[in-house]
Amino acid sequence: MLPKKNRVDKKNIDLIFKTGKFVVSPNLTFKFLLTNHKTPPQISCIAPKSIAKLAVKRNLLRRRGYTALGKYINQFPAGLLGALVFKKYQDDISILEDEIKNILNKIN
């Protein structure tokens, strides 16, 4: 799990979805907003109910997403606010890590 300082709060999630840009991959959509602040990057994982009906499965997806994201969080630019939204049920961490690496390459 990522530390609280690296996760976006609900107020900023609304801002990201209203005014942010997005990058698409097969299993994830990354919606993000670059700010001028020099704060550490903040990224949250979102697993919609349409992907997994049971809360246990959605929480498992979010935990796997945070685990995969933990390796690359320091490579994201400072001041980034982002949300990783799952498009399909994918709980294989290696596939998620590859997609996060591809998203990171598209942003930088």
Buried (B, 14 or more C-beta within 10 A) or exposed (E): EBEEEBBBEEEBBEEBBEEBEBBEBEBBBBBBBBBEEEEBBBBBBBBEEEBBEEEEBBEBBBBBBBBBBBEBBEEBEEBBBBBBBBBEEBBEBEBBBBBBEBBBEEBE
